Every structure is written in C-alpha cells, then in structure tokens.
C-alpha cells in the first residue's frame, strides 16, 4: 500500500534529481529511496542506494542538510545501511556502520538525527541480544527527545527501554512499553 506508493515516488524523485545534475538533490533522493526500500523488505537494494549516499557525501558541505532537510544524511544512511546489513546476515558489518553513524554525529551534532540514530541503535543492539546497550541507547534517546520535544523518538525509545527492563527482570518495563506504543500511536505513526 503506502510503502509501495512511497517507493514509486522516491524512484521518480531520484530520476528528477539525477536529471537536474544537482548532487545535493541526488544525495537526498538516494537517501529517501534507500530508507524506503529497507521498509519494503529489499535490503540488498537498500545497501546499494545508501552506498551511493556515501559516494556523494562531503561532510563539510552536506552536514548543513541536517538543517535544510531535518536529518544528517550520512548518519541516517549509515544507520539504515546497518539495519539492511543485519537483514543480509552481516551483524558485524551492521555494528560497524552503526558505530560510524554515531561517530559522525559526535563530529556534526544534530539532536533530531541523534535520537534517530539512538533508537536505531537500540534496535540493532536488541537484535544482537545486548540488553544493557539497548537500555543505554534508549535512555539517551529518551533524554534528548524529552528536552527537544520529539514525540516519535520518545515513543520508540520508551518501547525499547521497556523491553530492556523486562529482559533484566523488571516487569515495570511492560508498562513502559505500552505507554511508548500508546504515544507512538498518538503521533499518527503507522510504521512500527
């Protein structure tokens, strides 16, 4: 349904961006298509488009995209590439890309992207069975999203922190998970 429609739109955007000859537009279009392909279950294609983001990315020039487009493009590309690599059976490479996304944000901070990377990190650590890291990254996302006012990231981080608490034997995590899911639903998000 909506994800396939989004994929079609992203493909059309990429054609337009390439035709314009503007590398900045192409970088953003590749990022949008790569991320969307991940959510439609096409991780190999995701990896290819997000690799193109890396090819086009120049830190000193493109970090400003965080303020133009609302996200630091290379950090988001590296996170989604990490998730795609996990799905392709490459957990060590996934962790390496996650760490490179985190390192980039230490150099070019952007709170919204930081929450995005922290919640994504919680997912990767969850998949790896690293409960302490899930809790740690979720708590960091909760702190930043609370201060900055990012309800979607706050909702997700509460779900992941709740999961970590349950895994540590604290049943109050179930309540936190439900509260996070309720908040997530209130944001209008449909992709959970």
Contact map, one row per residue, 1 for C-alpha under 8 A:
111110000000000000000000000000000000000000000000000000000000000000000000000000000000000000000000000000000000000000000000000000000000000000000000000000000000000000000000000000000000000000000000
111111000000000000000000000000000000000000000000000000000000000000000000000000000000000000000000000000000000000000000000000000000000000000000000000000000000000000000000000000000000000000000000
111111100000000000000000000000000001001100000000000000000000000000000000000000000000000000000000000000000000000000000000000000000000000000000000000000000000000000000000000000000000000000000000
111111110000000000000000000000000000000100000000000000000000000000000000000000000000000000000000000000000000000000000000000000000000000000000000000000000000000000000000000000000000000000000000
111111111000000000000000000000000000000000000000000000000000000000000000000000000000000000000000000000000000000000000000000000000000000000000000000000000000000000000000000000000000000000000000
011111111100000000000000000000000001000000000000000000000000000000000000000000000000000000000000000000000000000000000000000000000000000000000000000000000000000000000000000000000000000000000000
001111111110000000000000000000001001100000000000000000000000000000000000000000000000000000000000000000000000000000000000000000000000000000000000000000000000000000000000000000000000000000000000
000111111111000000000000000000000000000000000000000000000000000000000000000000000000000000000000000000000000000000000000000000000000000000000000000000000000000000000000000000000000000000000000
000011111111100000000000000000000000000000000000000000000000000000000000000000000000000000000000000000000000000000000000000000000000000000000000000000000000000000000000000000000000000000000000
000001111111110000000000000010011001000000000000000000000000000000000000000000000000000000000000000000000000000000000000000000000000000000000000000000000000000000000000000000000000000000000000
000000111111111000000000000010001000000000000000000000000000000000000000000000000000000000000000000000000000000000000000000000000000000000000000000000000000000000000000000000000000000000000000
000000011111111100000000000000000000000000000000000000000000000000000000000000000000000000000000000000000000000000000000000000000000000000000000000000000000000000000000000000000000000000000000
000000001111111110000000000010000000000000000000000000000000000000000000000000000000000000000000000000000000000000000000000000000000000000000000000000000000000000000000000000000000000000000000
000000000111111111000000010011001000000000000000000000000000000000000000000000000000000000000000000000000000000000000000000000000000000000000000000000000000000000000000000000000000000000000000
000000000011111111100000000000000000000000000000000000000000000000000000000000000000000000000000000000000000000000000000000000000000000000000000000000000000000000000000000000000000000000000000
000000000001111111110000000000000000000000000000000000000000000000000000000000000000000000000000000000000000000000000000000000000000000000000000000000000000000000000000000000000000000000000000
000000000000111111111110110010000000000000000000000000000000000000000000000000000000000000000000000000000000000000000000000000000000000000000000000000000000000000000000000000000000000000000000
000000000000011111111110110000000000000000000000000000000000000000000000000000000000000000000000000000000000000000000000000000000000000000000000000000000000000000000000000000000000000000000000
000000000000001111111000000000000000000000000000000000000000000000000000000000000000000000000000000000000000000000000000000000000000000000000000000000000000000000000000000000000000000000000000
000000000000000111111100000000000000000000000000000000000000000000000000000000000000000000000000000000000000000000000000000000000000000000000000000000000000000000000000000000000000000000000000
000000000000000011111110010000000000000000000000000000000000000000000000000000000000000000000000000000000000000000000000000000000000000000000000000000000000000000000000000000000000000000000000
000000000000000011011111110000000000000000000000000000000000000000000000000000000000000000000000000000000000000000000000000000000000000000000000000000000000000000000000000000000000000000000000
000000000000000011001111111000000000000000000000000000010000000000000000000000000000000000000000000000000000000000000000000000000000000000000000000000000000000000000000000000000000000000000000
000000000000000000000111111100000000000000000000000000010000010000000000000000000000000000000000000000000000000000000000000000000000000000000000000000000000000000000000000000000000000000000000
000000000000000011000111111110000000000000000000000000000000000000000000000000000000000000000000000000000000000000000000000000000000000000000000000000000000000000000000000000000000000000000000
000000000000010011001111111111000000000000000000000000000000000000000000000000000000000000000000000000000000000000000000000000000000000000000000000000000000000000000000000000000000000000000000
000000000000000000000011111111100000000000000000000110011000000000000000100000000000000000000000000000000000000000000000000000000000000000000000000000000000000000000000000000000000000000000000
000000000000000000000001111111110000000000000000000010000000000000000000100000000000000000000000000000000000000000000000000000000000000000000000000000000000000000000000000000000000000000000000
000000000110110010000000111111111000000000000000000000000000000000000000000000000000000000000000000000000000000000000000000000000000000000000000000000000000000000000000000000000000000000000000
000000000000010000000000011111111100000000000000110110000000000000000000000000000000000000000000000000000000000000000000000000000000000000000000000000000000000000000000000000000000000000000000
000000000000000000000000001111111110000000000000110010000000000000000000100010000000000000000000000000000000000000000000000000000000000000000000000000000000000000000000000000000000000000000000
000000000100000000000000000111111111000000000000000000000000000000000000000000000000000000000000000000000000000000000000000000000000000000000000000000000000000000000000000000000000000000000000
000000100110010000000000000011111111100000000100100000000000000000000000000000000000000000000000000000000000000000000000000000000000000000000000000000000000000000000000000000000000000000000000
000000000000000000000000000001111111110000001111110000000000000000000000000010010000000000000000000000000000000000000000000000000000000000000000000000000000000000000000000000000000000000000000
000000000000000000000000000000111111111000000100010000000000000000000000000010010000000000000000000000000000000000000000000000000000000000000000000000000000000000000000000000000000000000000000
001001100100000000000000000000011111111100000100000000000000000000000000000000000000000000000000000000000000000000000000000000000000000000000000000000000000000000000000000000000000000000000000
000000100000000000000000000000001111111111101100000000000000000000000000000000000000000000000000000000000000000000000000000000000000000000000000000000000000000000000000000000000000000000000000
000000000000000000000000000000000111111111101100000000000000000000000000000000010001000000000000000000000000000000000000000000000000000000000000000000000000000000000000000000000000000000000000
001000000000000000000000000000000011111111000000000000000000000000000000000000000000000000000000000000000000000000000000000000000000000000000000000000000000000000000000000000000000000000000000
001100000000000000000000000000000001111111000000000000000000000000000000000000000000000000000000000000000000000000000000000000000000000000000000000000000000000000000000000000000000000000000000
000000000000000000000000000000000000111111100000000000000000000000000000000000000000000000000000000000000000000000000000000000000000000000000000000000000000000000000000000000000000000000000000
000000000000000000000000000000000000111111111100000000000000000000000000000000000000000000000000000000000000000000000000000000000000000000000000000000000000000000000000000000000000000000000000
000000000000000000000000000000000000110011111110000000000000000000000000000000000001101100000000000000000000000000000000000000000000000000000000000000000000000000000000000000000000000000000000
000000000000000000000000000000000000000001111111000000000000000000000000000000000001000100000000000000000000000000000000000000000000000000000000000000000000000000000000000000000000000000000000
000000000000000000000000000000000100110001111111100000000000000000000000000000000000000000000000000000000000000000000000000000000000000000000000000000000000000000000000000000000000000000000000
000000000000000000000000000000001111110001111111110000000000000000000000000000011001000000000000000000000000000000000000000000000000000000000000000000000000000000000000000000000000000000000000
000000000000000000000000000000000100000000111111111000000000000000000000000000001001100000000000000000000000000000000000000000000000000000000000000000000000000000000000000000000000000000000000
000000000000000000000000000000000100000000011111111100000000000000000000000000000000000000000000000000000000000000000000000000000000000000000000000000000000000000000000000000000000000000000000
000000000000000000000000000001101100000000001111111110000000000000000000000000000000000000000000000000000000000000000000000000000000000000000000000000000000000000000000000000000000000000000000
000000000000000000000000000001100110000000000111111111000000000000000000000011011000000000000000000000000000000000000000000000000000000000000000000000000000000000000000000000000000000000000000
000000000000000000000000000000000000000000000011111111100000000000000000000000001000000000000000000000000000000000000000000000000000000000000000000000000000000000000000000000000000000000000000
000000000000000000000000001001000000000000000001111111110000000000000000000000000000000000000000000000000000000000000000000000000000000000000000000000000000000000000000000000000000000000000000
000000000000000000000000001101100000000000000000111111111000000000000000110010000000000000000000000000000000000000000000000000000000000000000000000000000000000000000000000000000000000000000000
000000000000000000000000000000000000000000000000011111111000000000000000010010000000000000000000000000000000000000000000000000000000000000000000000000000000000000000000000000000000000000000000
000000000000000000000000000000000000000000000000001111111000000000000000000000000000000000000000000000000000000000000000000000000000000000000000000000000000000000000000000000000000000000000000
000000000000000000000011001000000000000000000000000111111100000000000000000000000000000000000000000000000000000000000000000000000000000000000000000000000000000000000000000000000000000000000000
000000000000000000000000001000000000000000000000000011111110110000000000010000000000000000000000000000000000000000000000000000000000000000000000000000000000000000000000000000000000000000000000
000000000000000000000000000000000000000000000000000000011111111000000000000000000000000000000000000000000000000000000000000000000000000000000000000000000000000000000000000000000000000000000000
000000000000000000000000000000000000000000000000000000001111111000000000000000000000000000000000000000000000000000000000000000000000000000000000000000000000000000000000000000000000000000000000
000000000000000000000000000000000000000000000000000000000111111000000000000000000000000000000000000000000000000000000000000000000000000000000000000000000000000000000000000000000000000000000000
000000000000000000000000000000000000000000000000000000001111111100000000000000000000000000000000000000000000000000000000000000000000000000000000000000000000000000000000000000000000000000000000
000000000000000000000001000000000000000000000000000000001111111111000001100000000000000000000000000000000000000000000000000000000000000000000000000000000000000000000000000000000000000000000000
000000000000000000000000000000000000000000000000000000000111111111000001100000000000000000000000000000000001000000000000000000000000000000000000000000000000000000000000000000000000000000000000
000000000000000000000000000000000000000000000000000000000000111111110001000000000000000000000000000000000000000000000000000000000000000000000000000000000000000000000000000000000000000000000000
000000000000000000000000000000000000000000000000000000000000011111111111100000000000000000000000000000000000000000000000000000000000000000000000000000000000000000000000000000000000000000000000
000000000000000000000000000000000000000000000000000000000000011111111111100000000000000000000000000000000000010010000000000000000000000000000000000000000000000000000000000000000000000000000000
000000000000000000000000000000000000000000000000000000000000000111111110000000000000000000000000000000000000000000000000000000000000000000000000000000000000000000000000000000000000000000000000
000000000000000000000000000000000000000000000000000000000000000111111100000000000000000000000000000000000000000000000000000000000000000000000000000000000000000000000000000000000000000000000000
000000000000000000000000000000000000000000000000000000000000000011111110000000000000000000000000000000000000000000000000000000000000000000000000000000000000000000000000000000000000000000000000
000000000000000000000000000000000000000000000000000000000000000011111111000000000000000000000000000000000000000110000000000000000000000000000000000000000000000000000000000000000000000000000000
000000000000000000000000000000000000000000000000000000000000000011101111100100000000000000000000000000000000010110000000000000000000000000000000000000000000000000000000000000000000000000000000
000000000000000000000000000000000000000000000000000000000000011111000111111100000000000000000000000000000000010010000000000000000000000000000000000000000000000000000000000000000000000000000000
000000000000000000000000001100100000000000000000000010000000011011000011111110000000000000000000000000000000000000000000000000000000000000000000000000000000000000000000000000000000000000000000
000000000000000000000000000000000000000000000000000011001000000000000001111111000000000000000000000010010000000000000000000000000000000000000000000000000000000000000000000000000000000000000000
000000000000000000000000000000000000000000000000000000000000000000000001111111100000000000000000000111011000000010001000000000000000000000000000000000000000000000000000000000000000000000000000
000000000000000000000000000000000000000000000000000000000000000000000011111111110000000000000000000010000000000010011000000000000000000000000000000000000000000000000000000000000000000000000000
000000000000000000000000000000100110000000000000010011000000000000000000111111111000000000000000000000000000000000000000000000000000000000000000000000000000000000000000000000000000000000000000
000000000000000000000000000000000000000000000000010000000000000000000000011111111100000000000000110110000000000000000000000000000000000000000000000000000000000000000000000000000000000000000000
000000000000000000000000000000000000000000000000000000000000000000000000001111111110000000000000110010000000000000001001100000000000000000000000000000000000000000000000000000000000000000000000
000000000000000000000000000000000110010000000100010000000000000000000000000111111111000000000000000000000000000000000000000000000000000000000000000000000000000000000000000000000000000000000000
000000000000000000000000000000000000000000000110011000000000000000000000000011111111100000000100100000000000000000000000000000000000000000000000000000000000000000000000000000000000000000000000
000000000000000000000000000000000000000000000000000000000000000000000000000001111111110000001111110000000000000000000000000000000000000000000000000000000000000000000000000000000000000000000000
000000000000000000000000000000000000000000000000000000000000000000000000000000111111111000000100000000000000000000000000000100000000000000000000000000000000000000000000000000000000000000000000
000000000000000000000000000000000000010000110110000000000000000000000000000000011111111100000100000000000000000000000000000000000000000000000000000000000000000000000000000000000000000000000000
000000000000000000000000000000000000000000100010000000000000000000000000000000001111111111101100000000000000000000000000000000000000000000000000000000000000000000000000000000000000000000000000
000000000000000000000000000000000000000000000000000000000000000000000000000000000111111111101100000000000000000000000000000100000000000000000000000000000000000000000000000000000000000000000000
000000000000000000000000000000000000000000100000000000000000000000000000000000000011111111000000000000000000000000000000000000000000000000000000000000000000000000000000000000000000000000000000
000000000000000000000000000000000000000000110000000000000000000000000000000000000001111111000000000000000000000000000000000000000000000000000000000000000000000000000000000000000000000000000000
000000000000000000000000000000000000000000000000000000000000000000000000000000000000111111100000000000000000000000000000000000000000000000000000000000000000000000000000000000000000000000000000
000000000000000000000000000000000000000000000000000000000000000000000000000000000000111111111100000000000000000000000000000000000000000000000000000000000000000000000000000000000000000000000000
000000000000000000000000000000000000000000000000000000000000000000000000000000000000110011111110000000000000000000000000000000010000000000000000000000000000000000000000000000000000000000000000
000000000000000000000000000000000000000000000000000000000000000000000000000000000000000001111111000000000000000000000000000000000000000000000000000000000000000000000000000000000000000000000000
000000000000000000000000000000000000000000000000000000000000000000000000000000000100110001111111100000000000000000000000000000000000000000000000000000000000000000000000000000000000000000000000
000000000000000000000000000000000000000000000000000000000000000000000000000000001111110001111111110000000000000000000000000100000000000000000000000000000000000000000000000000000000000000000000
000000000000000000000000000000000000000000000000000000000000000000000000000000000100000000111111111000000000000000000000000100000000000000000000000000000000000000000000000000000000000000000000
000000000000000000000000000000000000000000000000000000000000000000000000000000000100000000011111111100000000000000000000000000000000000000000000000000000000000000000000000000000000000000000000
000000000000000000000000000000000000000000000000000000000000000000000000000001101100000000001111111110000000000000000000000000000000000000000000000000000000000000000000000000000000000000000000
000000000000000000000000000000000000000000000000000000000000000000000000000001100100000000000111111111000000000000001000100000000000000000000000000000000000000000000000000000000000000000000000
000000000000000000000000000000000000000000000000000000000000000000000000000000000000000000000011111111100000000000000000000000000000000000000000000000000000000000000000000000000000000000000000
000000000000000000000000000000000000000000000000000000000000000000000000001001000000000000000001111111110000000000000000000000000000000000000000000000000000000000000000000000000000000000000000
000000000000000000000000000000000000000000000000000000000000000000000000011101100000000000000000111111111000000000001000000000000000000000000000000000000000000000000000000000000000000000000000
000000000000000000000000000000000000000000000000000000000000000000000000001000000000000000000000011111111100000001001000000000000000000000000000000000000000000000000000000000000000000000000000
000000000000000000000000000000000000000000000000000000000000000000000000000000000000000000000000001111111110000000000000000000000000000000000000000000000000000000000000000000000000000000000000
000000000000000000000000000000000000000000000000000000000000000000000000011000000000000000000000000111111111000000000000000000000000000000000000000000000000000000000000000000000000000000000000
000000000000000000000000000000000000000000000000000000000000000000000000001000000000000000000000000011111111110011000000000000000000000000000000000000000000000000000000000000000000000000000000
000000000000000000000000000000000000000000000000000000000000000000000000000000000000000000000000000001111111100000000000000000000000000000000000000000000000000000000000000000000000000000000000
000000000000000000000000000000000000000000000000000000000000000000000000000000000000000000000000000000111111100000000000000000000000000000000000000000000000000000000000000000000000000000000000
000000000000000000000000000000000000000000000000000000000000001000000000000000000000000000000000000000011111110000000000000000000000000000000000000000000000000000000000000000000000000000000000
000000000000000000000000000000000000000000000000000000000000000000000000000000000000000000000000000000001111111001000000000000000000000000000000000000000000000000000000000000000000000000000000
000000000000000000000000000000000000000000000000000000000000000001000011000000000000000000000000000000001001111111000000000000000000000000000000000000000000000000000000000000000000000000000000
000000000000000000000000000000000000000000000000000000000000000000000000000000000000000000000000000000000000111111100000000000000000000000000001100100000000000000000000000000000000000000000000
000000000000000000000000000000000000000000000000000000000000000000000110000000000000000000000000000000000000011111110000000000000000000000000000100101000000000000000000000000000000000000000000
000000000000000000000000000000000000000000000000000000000000000001000111001100000000000000000000000000001000011111111000000000000000000000000000000000000000000000000000000000000000000000000000
000000000000000000000000000000000000000000000000000000000000000000000000000000000000000000000000000001001000111111111100000000000000000000001000000000000000000000000000000000000000000000000000
000000000000000000000000000000000000000000000000000000000000000000000000000000000000000000000000000000000000001111111110000000000000000000011001100000001000000000000000000000000000000000000000
000000000000000000000000000000000000000000000000000000000000000000000000000100000000000000000000000000000000000111111111000000000000000000000000000000001000000000000000000000000000000000000000
000000000000000000000000000000000000000000000000000000000000000000000000001100100000000000000000010011000000000011111111100000000000000000000000000000000000000000000000000000000000000000000000
000000000000000000000000000000000000000000000000000000000000000000000000000000000000000000000000000000000000000001111111110000000000000011011000000000000000000000000000000000000000000000000000
000000000000000000000000000000000000000000000000000000000000000000000000000000000000000000000000000000000000000000111111111000000000000011001000000000001001100100000000000000000000000000000000
000000000000000000000000000000000000000000000000000000000000000000000000000000100000000000000000000000000000000000011111111100000000000000000000000000000000000000000000000000000000000000000000
000000000000000000000000000000000000000000000000000000000000000000000000000000100000000000000000010000000000000000001111111110000000010010000000000000000000000000000000000000000000000000000000
000000000000000000000000000000000000000000000000000000000000000000000000000000000000000000000000000000000000000000000111111111000000111011000000000000000000100100000000000000000000000000000000
000000000000000000000000000000000000000000000000000000000000000000000000000000000000000000000000000000000000000000000011111111100000010000000000000000000000000100000000000000000000000000000000
000000000000000000000000000000000000000000000000000000000000000000000000000000000010010000000110000000000000000000000001111111110000000000000000000000000000000000000000000000000000000000000000
000000000000000000000000000000000000000000000000000000000000000000000000000000000000000000000000000000000000000000000000111111111110110000000000000000000000000000000000000000000000000000000000
000000000000000000000000000000000000000000000000000000000000000000000000000000000000000000000000000000000000000000000000011111111110010000000000000000000000000000000000000000000000000000000000
000000000000000000000000000000000000000000000000000000000000000000000000000000000000000000000000000000000000000000000000001111111100000000000000000000000000000000000000000000000000000000000000
000000000000000000000000000000000000000000000000000000000000000000000000000000000000000000100000000000000000000000000000000111111100000000000000000000000000000000000000000000000000000000000000
000000000000000000000000000000000000000000000000000000000000000000000000000000000000000000000000000000000000000000000000000011111110000000000000000000000000000000000000000000000000000000000000
000000000000000000000000000000000000000000000000000000000000000000000000000000000000000000000000000000000000000000000000000011111111110000000000000000000000000000000000000000000000000000000000
000000000000000000000000000000000000000000000000000000000000000000000000000000000000000000000000000000000000000000000000000011001111111000000000000000000000000000010011000000000000000000000000
000000000000000000000000000000000000000000000000000000000000000000000000000000000000000000000000000000000000000000000000000000000111111100000000000000000000000000010000000000000000000000000000
000000000000000000000000000000000000000000000000000000000000000000000000000000000000000000000000000000000000000000000000010010000111111110000000000000000000000000000000000000000000000000000000
000000000000000000000000000000000000000000000000000000000000000000000000000000000000000000000000000000000000000000000000111011000111111111000000000000000000000110010000000000000000000000000000
000000000000000000000000000000000000000000000000000000000000000000000000000000000000000000000000000000000000000000000000010000000011111111100000000000000000000110011000000000000000000000000000
000000000000000000000000000000000000000000000000000000000000000000000000000000000000000000000000000000000000000000000000000000000001111111110000000000000000000000000000000000000000000000000000
000000000000000000000000000000000000000000000000000000000000000000000000000000000000000000000000000000000000000000000110110000000000111111111000000000000000000000000000000000000000000000000000
000000000000000000000000000000000000000000000000000000000000000000000000000000000000000000000000000000000000000000000110010000000000011111111100000000000000110110000000000000000000000000000000
000000000000000000000000000000000000000000000000000000000000000000000000000000000000000000000000000000000000000000000000000000000000001111111110000000000000100010000000000000000000000000000000
000000000000000000000000000000000000000000000000000000000000000000000000000000000000000000000000000000000000000000100100000000000000000111111111000000000000000000000000000000000000000000000000
000000000000000000000000000000000000000000000000000000000000000000000000000000000000000000000000000000000000000001100110000000000000000011111111100000001100100000000000000000000000000000000000
000000000000000000000000000000000000000000000000000000000000000000000000000000000000000000000000000000000000000000000000000000000000000001111111110000001100110000000000000000000000000000000000
000000000000000000000000000000000000000000000000000000000000000000000000000000000000000000000000000000000000000000000000000000000000000000111111111000000000000000000000000000000000000000000000
000000000000000000000000000000000000000000000000000000000000000000000000000000000000000000000000000000000000001000100000000000000000000000011111111100000000000000000000000000000000000000000000
000000000000000000000000000000000000000000000000000000000000000000000000000000000000000000000000000000000000001100100000000000000000000000001111111111101100000000000000000000000000000000000000
000000000000000000000000000000000000000000000000000000000000000000000000000000000000000000000000000000000000000000000000000000000000000000000111111111100100000000000000000000000000000000000000
000000000000000000000000000000000000000000000000000000000000000000000000000000000000000000000000000000000000000000000000000000000000000000000011111110000000000000000000000000000000000000000000
000000000000000000000000000000000000000000000000000000000000000000000000000000000000000000000000000000000000001100000000000000000000000000000001111111000000000000000000000000000000000000000000
000000000000000000000000000000000000000000000000000000000000000000000000000000000000000000000000000000000000000000000000000000000000000000000000111111100000000000000000000000000000000000000000
000000000000000000000000000000000000000000000000000000000000000000000000000000000000000000000000000000000000000100000000000000000000000000000000110111111100000000000000000000000000000000000000
000000000000000000000000000000000000000000000000000000000000000000000000000000000000000000000000000000000000000000000000000000000000000000000000110011111110000000000000000000000000001100100000
000000000000000000000000000000000000000000000000000000000000000000000000000000000000000000000000000000000000000000000000000000000000000000000000000001111111000000000000000000000000001100101000
000000000000000000000000000000000000000000000000000000000000000000000000000000000000000000000000000000000000000000110010000000000000000000001100100001111111100000000000000000000000000000000000
000000000000000000000000000000000000000000000000000000000000000000000000000000000000000000000000000000000000000000000000000000000000000000001100110001111111110000000000000000000001000000000000
000000000000000000000000000000000000000000000000000000000000000000000000000000000000000000000000000000000000000000000000000000000000000000000000000000111111111000000000000000000011111100000000
000000000000000000000000000000000000000000000000000000000000000000000000000000000000000000000000000000000000000000000010000000000000000000000000000000011111111100000000000000000001100100000000
000000000000000000000000000000000000000000000000000000000000000000000000000000000000000000000000000000000000000000000010010000000000000001101100000000001111111110000000000000000001000000000000
000000000000000000000000000000000000000000000000000000000000000000000000000000000000000000000000000000000000000000000000000000000000000001000100000000000111111111000000000000011011000000000000
000000000000000000000000000000000000000000000000000000000000000000000000000000000000000000000000000000000000000000000000000000000000000000000000000000000011111111100000000000011111100000000000
000000000000000000000000000000000000000000000000000000000000000000000000000000000000000000000000000000000000000000000010011000000000011001000000000000000001111111110000000000001000000000000000
000000000000000000000000000000000000000000000000000000000000000000000000000000000000000000000000000000000000000000000000000000000000011001100000000000000000111111111000000010011000000000000000
000000000000000000000000000000000000000000000000000000000000000000000000000000000000000000000000000000000000000000000000000000000000000000000000000000000000011111111100000111111000000000000000
000000000000000000000000000000000000000000000000000000000000000000000000000000000000000000000000000000000000000000000000000000000000000000000000000000000000001111111110000011001000000000000000
000000000000000000000000000000000000000000000000000000000000000000000000000000000000000000000000000000000000000000000000000000000011011000000000000000000000000111111111000010000000000000000000
000000000000000000000000000000000000000000000000000000000000000000000000000000000000000000000000000000000000000000000000000000000000001000000000000000000000000011111111111110000000000000000000
000000000000000000000000000000000000000000000000000000000000000000000000000000000000000000000000000000000000000000000000000000000000000000000000000000000000000001111111111111000000000000000000
000000000000000000000000000000000000000000000000000000000000000000000000000000000000000000000000000000000000000000000000000000000010000000000000000000000000000000111111110000000000000000000000
000000000000000000000000000000000000000000000000000000000000000000000000000000000000000000000000000000000000000000000000000000000010000000000000000000000000000000011111110000000000000000000000
000000000000000000000000000000000000000000000000000000000000000000000000000000000000000000000000000000000000000000000000000000000000000000000000000000000000000000001111111000000000000000000000
000000000000000000000000000000000000000000000000000000000000000000000000000000000000000000000000000000000000000000000000000000000000000000000000000000000000000000001111111110000000000000000000
000000000000000000000000000000000000000000000000000000000000000000000000000000000000000000000000000000000000000000000000000000000000000000000000000000000000000000001100111111100000000000000000
000000000000000000000000000000000000000000000000000000000000000000000000000000000000000000000000000000000000000000000000000000000000000000000000000000000000000001001100011111110000000000000000
000000000000000000000000000000000000000000000000000000000000000000000000000000000000000000000000000000000000000000000000000000000000000000000000000000000000000011111100011111111000000000000000
000000000000000000000000000000000000000000000000000000000000000000000000000000000000000000000000000000000000000000000000000000000000000000000000000000000000000001100100001111111100000000000000
000000000000000000000000000000000000000000000000000000000000000000000000000000000000000000000000000000000000000000000000000000000000000000000000000000000000000001000000001111111110000000000000
000000000000000000000000000000000000000000000000000000000000000000000000000000000000000000000000000000000000000000000000000000000000000000000000000000000000011011000000000111111111000000000000
000000000000000000000000000000000000000000000000000000000000000000000000000000000000000000000000000000000000000000000000000000000000000000000000000000000000011111100000000011111111100000000000
000000000000000000000000000000000000000000000000000000000000000000000000000000000000000000000000000000000000000000000000000000000000000000000000000000000000001000000000000001111111110000000000
000000000000000000000000000000000000000000000000000000000000000000000000000000000000000000000000000000000000000000000000000000000000000000000000000000000010011000000000000000111111111000000000
000000000000000000000000000000000000000000000000000000000000000000000000000000000000000000000000000000000000000000000000000000000000000000000000000000000111111000000000000000011111111100000000
000000000000000000000000000000000000000000000000000000000000000000000000000000000000000000000000000000000000000000000000000000000000000000000000000000000011001000000000000000001111111110000000
000000000000000000000000000000000000000000000000000000000000000000000000000000000000000000000000000000000000000000000000000000000000000000000000000000000010000000000000000000000111111111000000
000000000000000000000000000000000000000000000000000000000000000000000000000000000000000000000000000000000000000000000000000000000000000000000000000000110010000000000000000000000011111111100000
000000000000000000000000000000000000000000000000000000000000000000000000000000000000000000000000000000000000000000000000000000000000000000000000000000110011000000000000000000000001111111111000
000000000000000000000000000000000000000000000000000000000000000000000000000000000000000000000000000000000000000000000000000000000000000000000000000000000000000000000000000000000000111111111100
000000000000000000000000000000000000000000000000000000000000000000000000000000000000000000000000000000000000000000000000000000000000000000000000000000000000000000000000000000000000011111111000
000000000000000000000000000000000000000000000000000000000000000000000000000000000000000000000000000000000000000000000000000000000000000000000000000000110000000000000000000000000000001111111000
000000000000000000000000000000000000000000000000000000000000000000000000000000000000000000000000000000000000000000000000000000000000000000000000000000000000000000000000000000000000000111111100
000000000000000000000000000000000000000000000000000000000000000000000000000000000000000000000000000000000000000000000000000000000000000000000000000000010000000000000000000000000000000111111111
000000000000000000000000000000000000000000000000000000000000000000000000000000000000000000000000000000000000000000000000000000000000000000000000000000000000000000000000000000000000000010011111
000000000000000000000000000000000000000000000000000000000000000000000000000000000000000000000000000000000000000000000000000000000000000000000000000000000000000000000000000000000000000000001111
000000000000000000000000000000000000000000000000000000000000000000000000000000000000000000000000000000000000000000000000000000000000000000000000000000000000000000000000000000000000000000001111
